[in-house]
Amino acid sequence: MCIALVLGAVCGFAFCDSVGVWGDFIDGVGEIFLRAINMIVIPLVFLSTVLGISTVADTKSMGRVALKTFLYFAVTAIMAAIVGVLVTNLLRPGYNTHKVDVSAEETYVDSGAGTVNLLLAEDVVVDGNIVVPQGTVVKTTVDNAAEPSTLMDRIVDIVPDNIFEAFSTGNILPIIFFSLLLGYFITKIHTDRQKTINNLFEALNDVIMSLTNFIVRFAPVGIFAVVMLLVGRQASDVSALKECFKSFAFFVLVVWISLIVMGGILLPVMVGIMAKVSPLKHLKQIYSALMVAFSTSSSYSALPLIITDAREKMGVSNNIASFTVPLGITFNKIGTIVYECVAVIFVAQAVGVDLTAAQQMSLIGASIVTVLGAPSVPMAGVVVLTMLLTAMDLPTDYIGMFMVVDILCDMPKTLLNAYSVSCSAIIVARSEGEVLKI
């Protein structure tokens, strides 16, 4: 997979001038791989979660697992926000680095009216023949459904009013909620019928796991296609790419450094101390899942691999792996929290605003709550960043420019999210007295 990742980047740069010739074909190959992965995510989450609950004889132990899992999420979220704030304050990327005249580009988000003026990062084809050139400022709107929900809205949305609709739309939280309830009440029926249902779900789960292993064999091909297309499209206009890189190079560097501090130092230390395993051995066991997360910028794409690795390579029980991993993919967004904190302080530095200690403490809390409460819709990251900037009384003029370099930050922060989820599985498993293979 690492070779496929490198080859995809090399080929993308080498053949960027002819992306119009091979782009559709490579896009199709990558899309098939992503669809195949997404095809098994919902059945895998549903079956593994139901079995994880229904096969537990002691419901008290599952309560302990849930408490430990959410405690891990809370601790790592706070750590991530603090890292983002401290590193940005130390390196000061916003001071004397951003020279672009933002007002001339007219990039802003009016969160109240839902109006967005965006600076296009690449040419856009409209109605098949009208080309809007790169660098054009266009006005669009954000659907009101994308507005950040309140905490109570978020809680209400967890309970599905139509579980089949949740399955068809891939709404993961209601599916997990329904799966937890179904698994719990399976333990309350007659023993004979309980065994019958569990045998059925175990058989279906075995089928899905076999299908997962089959799809994973083609992961290098899919990763090659996804990366080649991404690099080929971005590198087709070298001058624009250089200008974009110069504009926010320091910002991107600080984001990467913050992510490395969190994922390369703090999480491995937690794994070594709390799970009592070698962080390097752990990374070696999950590198395939991390490569999928990195190349696709999707934690959900890596979910089947993370569950499989936790069970088969690391010795985590089915009960814990099936519970912690799906929840972690949904709730454990520490990479995104790091990114949002760095972005807000970068803007403050760029416009010459010195945030007080109290304001930065409030940013830490607000970033955690806002990221966890963000709706799963396109441009959700834009809405979250707009909310945080508005809350800190900072201008939102930089939003369009953050979107231009988002892909440079999205892949590593997704990788960190996936790594943290795997860490949660082995840490919780060790705390429950399980003997791990690594």
C-alpha positions in Angstrom: 0.0 0.0 0.0 2.9 2.4 0.7 4.3 1.6 -2.7 0.9 2.2 -4.3 0.7 5.6 -2.5 4.1 6.7 -3.7 3.6 5.4 -7.3 0.2 7.2 -7.4 1.8 10.5 -6.4 4.7 10.1 -8.9 2.4 9.1 -11.8 0.0 12.0 -10.9 2.9 14.5 -11.2 4.4 12.8 -14.3 1.1 12.7 -16.3 -0.6 15.8 -14.9 -0.6 17.5 -18.3 -2.8 14.7 -19.8 -5.2 14.3 -16.8 -8.1 15.0 -19.2 -7.2 11.8 -21.1 -6.8 9.3 -18.2 -8.7 11.1 -15.5 -12.1 9.5 -16.1 -10.7 6.0 -16.2 -8.6 6.4 -13.0 -11.4 8.2 -11.3 -13.7 5.2 -12.1 -11.1 2.7 -10.6 -10.8 4.7 -7.4 -14.5 5.2 -7.1 -15.1 1.5 -7.4 -12.7 0.8 -4.6 -14.2 3.5 -2.4 -17.7 2.2 -3.1 -16.7 -1.4 -2.3 -15.3 -0.3 1.0 -18.4 1.9 1.8 -20.6 -1.0 0.8 -19.5 -3.1 3.7 -19.2 -0.4 6.4 -22.8 -0.3 7.5 -23.4 -4.1 7.6 -20.1 -4.5 9.4 -21.0 -1.9 12.0 -24.5 -3.3 12.5 -23.5 -7.0 12.8 -20.4 -6.5 14.9 -22.1 -4.1 17.3 -25.1 -6.4 17.8 -22.9 -9.4 18.4 -20.6 -7.4 20.7 -23.6 -6.7 23.0 -25.7 -9.9 22.6 -22.8 -12.2 23.4 -21.8 -10.5 26.6 -23.2 -12.4 29.6 -22.2 -9.7 32.1 -23.9 -6.4 31.1 -22.0 -4.6 33.9 -18.7 -5.3 32.1 -20.1 -3.6 29.0 -21.0 -0.6 31.1 -17.4 -0.4 32.2 -16.2 -0.7 28.6 -18.5 2.1 27.5 -17.4 4.4 30.4 -13.7 3.8 29.7 -14.2 4.3 25.9 -15.9 7.7 26.3 -13.3 8.7 29.0 -10.6 8.0 26.5 -12.4 10.1 23.8 -12.7 13.0 26.3 -9.1 12.9 27.5 -7.6 12.7 23.9 -10.0 15.5 22.7 -8.7 17.9 25.4 -5.1 16.9 24.7 -5.6 17.5 21.0 -7.0 21.0 21.5 -4.3 21.9 23.9 -1.6 20.7 21.5 -3.1 22.7 18.6 -3.2 25.9 20.7 0.3 25.5 22.2 2.1 24.7 19.0 0.5 27.5 17.1 1.3 30.0 19.9 4.9 28.8 19.9 5.5 28.8 16.1 3.3 31.9 15.4 2.5 31.0 11.7 0.1 33.9 11.2 2.7 36.6 12.0 4.3 38.1 8.8 3.6 35.1 6.7 0.3 35.7 5.0 0.6 38.4 2.3 -2.6 37.8 0.3 -5.1 40.7 0.0 -8.1 38.9 1.4 -10.5 41.8 0.7 -9.6 41.7 -3.0 -10.6 38.1 -3.2 -13.9 38.6 -1.5 -13.9 35.3 0.3 -16.2 35.1 3.2 -19.0 33.1 4.8 -22.1 34.8 6.1 -23.3 32.1 8.5 -26.5 33.9 9.2 -27.8 34.2 5.6 -26.0 31.1 4.5 -24.2 33.0 1.7 -20.7 31.9 0.7 -18.3 33.6 -1.7 -15.6 31.1 -2.6 -12.4 31.5 -4.5 -12.3 28.5 -6.9 -9.3 26.3 -6.5 -9.7 24.7 -9.9 -11.7 25.1 -13.2 -15.3 24.2 -12.8 -17.5 23.0 -15.7 -21.1 24.1 -15.5 -23.9 22.4 -17.6 -21.3 20.4 -19.5 -19.8 23.3 -21.6 -19.5 26.5 -19.6 -16.1 26.7 -17.9 -15.7 28.9 -14.8 -11.9 29.5 -14.6 -9.7 28.9 -11.5 -9.4 32.0 -9.3 -13.0 33.2 -10.0 -15.0 34.3 -7.0 -18.5 32.7 -7.1 -21.4 33.1 -4.7 -23.2 30.1 -3.5 -25.4 29.2 -0.5 -25.1 26.7 2.3 -28.3 24.7 2.9 -29.8 25.5 6.3 -29.6 21.8 7.1 -25.9 22.3 7.3 -26.2 24.8 10.1 -24.6 23.5 13.4 -27.2 21.8 15.6 -27.7 22.3 19.2 -26.7 19.7 21.8 -30.3 18.6 22.2 -30.7 18.3 18.4 -27.7 16.1 18.3 -29.1 13.8 21.0 -32.5 13.6 19.3 -30.9 12.7 16.0 -29.3 9.6 17.6 -32.7 8.0 18.0 -33.9 7.0 14.5 -37.5 7.5 13.5 -37.0 5.1 10.6 -34.1 2.7 11.0 -34.4 1.6 7.4 -33.9 5.2 6.3 -30.8 5.4 8.5 -29.4 2.2 6.8 -30.1 3.6 3.3 -28.5 7.0 4.0 -25.6 5.6 6.0 -26.4 7.6 9.1 -24.1 5.9 11.5 -25.1 7.2 14.9 -28.8 6.0 14.7 -27.5 2.6 13.4 -25.2 2.2 16.3 -28.0 3.2 18.7 -30.4 0.7 17.2 -27.7 -2.0 17.2 -26.9 -1.5 20.9 -30.6 -1.8 21.8 -31.1 -4.8 19.6 -28.0 -6.6 21.0 -29.1 -5.8 24.6 -32.6 -7.1 24.2 -31.4 -10.2 22.5 -29.9 -11.1 25.9 -33.3 -10.8 27.5 -35.2 -13.5 25.4 -35.3 -17.2 25.9 -31.9 -18.9 25.8 -32.7 -21.2 22.9 -34.0 -18.3 20.7 -31.0 -16.2 21.8 -28.6 -18.8 20.5 -30.5 -19.1 17.2 -30.3 -15.3 16.6 -26.7 -15.1 17.7 -25.8 -18.0 15.4 -27.6 -16.2 12.5 -25.7 -12.9 13.1 -22.4 -14.7 13.6 -22.9 -16.5 10.2 -23.7 -13.2 8.5 -20.8 -11.5 10.2 -18.4 -14.3 9.0 -19.7 -13.6 5.4 -19.1 -9.9 5.7 -15.6 -10.4 7.1 -14.8 -12.8 4.2 -16.0 -10.1 1.8 -14.0 -7.5 3.6 -10.8 -9.6 3.3 -11.5 -10.0 -0.5 -12.0 -6.2 -1.0 -8.9 -5.4 1.0 -6.7 -7.4 -1.5 -7.5 -4.7 -4.1 -6.6 -1.8 -1.7 -3.2 -1.0 -3.4 -5.0 -0.6 -6.7 -7.6 1.6 -5.2 -5.1 3.7 -3.3 -3.0 4.2 -6.4 -5.9 5.4 -8.4 -7.2 7.8 -5.7 -3.8 9.4 -5.1 -2.9 9.6 -8.8 -6.1 11.4 -9.6 -5.8 13.7 -6.6 -2.2 14.7 -7.4 -2.8 14.9 -11.2 -5.6 17.4 -10.8 -3.8 19.5 -8.2 -0.5 19.6 -10.1 -2.0 20.4 -13.5 -1.6 24.1 -12.8 1.9 24.4 -11.3 1.8 28.2 -10.9 -1.5 28.2 -9.0 -0.3 25.3 -6.9 2.9 27.1 -5.9 1.0 30.3 -5.1 -1.4 28.4 -2.9 1.4 26.6 -1.2 3.3 29.8 -0.5 0.2 31.5 0.9 -0.5 28.9 3.5 2.7 26.9 3.7 3.5 27.8 7.2 -0.1 27.1 8.3 0.0 23.7 6.8 3.4 23.0 8.4 2.1 23.9 11.8 -1.0 21.7 11.4 1.3 18.8 10.5 3.6 19.5 13.4 0.7 19.6 15.8 -0.7 16.3 14.4 2.7 14.7 14.7 3.1 15.8 18.3 -0.3 14.3 19.1 0.0 11.1 17.0 3.7 10.6 17.1 4.5 11.4 20.7 1.4 11.6 23.0 -0.7 8.7 21.7 2.3 6.3 21.4 3.2 7.2 25.0 -0.3 6.4 26.1 -0.2 3.1 24.2 3.1 2.1 25.8 2.0 3.0 29.4 -1.6 2.1 29.4 -1.8 -0.8 27.0 1.8 -2.0 27.8 2.6 -2.7 24.2 5.3 -1.4 21.8 4.0 1.6 19.9 6.1 0.6 16.9 4.7 -3.0 16.9 1.2 -1.5 17.1 1.8 0.8 14.1 3.2 -2.1 12.1 0.0 -4.1 12.7 -2.3 -1.3 11.5 -0.3 0.4 8.8 -2.7 -0.9 6.1 -5.7 0.8 7.8 -3.7 4.0 8.3 -2.8 4.1 4.6 -6.4 3.7 3.6 -7.5 6.5 5.9 -4.7 8.7 4.7 -5.2 8.2 1.0 -9.0 8.4 1.0 -9.3 11.1 3.8 -12.1 9.0 5.2 -12.0 7.2 8.6 -15.1 5.2 7.7 -13.2 3.7 4.7 -10.6 2.3 7.2 -13.2 1.0 9.7 -13.4 -2.6 8.4 -9.6 -2.8 8.5 -9.3 -1.4 12.0 -11.8 -3.9 13.4 -10.1 -6.8 11.6 -6.7 -5.8 12.8 -7.8 -5.3 16.4 -9.3 -8.8 16.5 -6.9 -10.9 14.4 -3.6 -9.1 14.7 -3.8 -7.6 18.2 -6.0 -10.1 20.0 -8.7 -7.6 21.1 -11.9 -9.5 21.9 -14.9 -9.1 19.6 -16.9 -7.5 22.4 -14.5 -4.6 22.8 -13.4 -4.2 19.1 -17.0 -4.1 18.0 -18.0 -1.5 20.5 -15.0 0.9 20.7 -14.1 1.1 17.0 -17.5 2.1 15.5 -18.0 4.6 18.3 -14.5 5.9 17.8 -14.9 6.5 14.1 -17.9 8.7 14.9 -16.8 10.5 18.1 -13.0 10.5 18.1 -12.2 13.4 15.9 -9.0 14.6 17.5 -7.3 15.4 14.2 -10.1 17.8 13.3 -10.0 19.4 16.7 -6.2 20.1 16.2 -6.9 21.6 12.8 -9.7 23.9 14.0 -7.6 25.3 16.9 -4.6 25.9 14.7 -6.8 27.7 12.1 -8.5 30.0 14.6 -5.3 31.1 16.2 -3.6 31.5 12.8 -6.4 34.0 11.8 -6.0 35.8 15.1 -2.3 36.2 14.5 -2.8 37.2 10.8 -5.1 40.1 11.7 -3.1 41.2 14.7 -5.4 40.0 17.5 -3.8 38.6 20.7 -6.1 36.1 22.2 -6.1 36.2 26.0 -5.5 33.0 28.1 -9.2 33.0 28.9 -10.1 33.2 25.3 -7.8 30.4 24.3 -9.2 28.2 27.1 -12.7 28.9 25.8 -11.5 28.0 22.3 -10.3 24.6 23.6 -13.8 23.9 25.0 -15.6 25.4 22.0 -13.6 23.4 19.5 -14.3 20.1 21.2 -18.1 20.7 21.5 -18.4 22.2 18.0 -16.5 19.5 16.2 -18.4 16.7 17.9 -21.7 18.5 17.2 -21.0 19.3 13.6 -23.5 17.8 11.1 -22.2 15.1 8.7 -22.8 17.2 5.5 -20.6 18.7 2.8 -18.8 21.9 4.0 -19.3 20.9 7.7 -15.7 21.9 8.3 -16.4 25.3 6.9 -19.4 25.8 9.1 -17.4 24.7 12.2 -14.6 27.0 11.5 -17.0 29.9 10.8 -18.7 29.3 14.1 -15.4 29.3 16.0 -14.1 32.4 14.3 -17.4 34.2 15.0 -17.3 33.1 18.6 -13.8 34.5 19.0 -14.8 37.8 17.2 -12.4 37.1 14.3 -13.1 37.8 10.6 -14.3 35.0 8.4 -12.6 36.3 5.3 -10.1 33.5 5.2 -12.6 30.7 4.9 -12.2 30.4 1.1 -8.4 30.2 1.4 -8.6 27.4 4.0 -10.7 25.4 1.6 -7.9 25.7 -1.0 -5.4 24.0 1.2 -7.8 21.7 3.1 -6.7 18.6 1.3 -3.1 19.1 2.5 -4.5 18.9 6.1 -7.4 16.5 5.6 -5.4 13.4 4.9 -3.0 13.6 8.0 -5.8 14.6 10.4 -7.9 11.6 9.1 -4.9 9.3 9.6 -4.6 10.6 13.2 -8.3 10.0 13.8 -8.0 6.4 12.6 -4.8 5.8 14.7 -6.5 7.1 17.8 -9.4 4.8 17.3 -7.1 1.8 17.1 -5.3 3.0 20.3 -8.6 3.2 22.1 -9.4 -0.5 21.3 -6.1 -1.8 22.7 -6.1 0.5 25.7 -9.6 -0.4 26.8 -8.9 -4.1 26.1 -5.8 -4.0 28.3 -7.8 -2.2 31.1 -10.2 -5.1 31.0 -7.4 -7.6 31.6 -7.3 -9.0 28.1 -4.0 -10.5 26.9 -2.9 -8.9 23.6 -0.8 -10.5 20.9 1.5 -7.5 20.4 
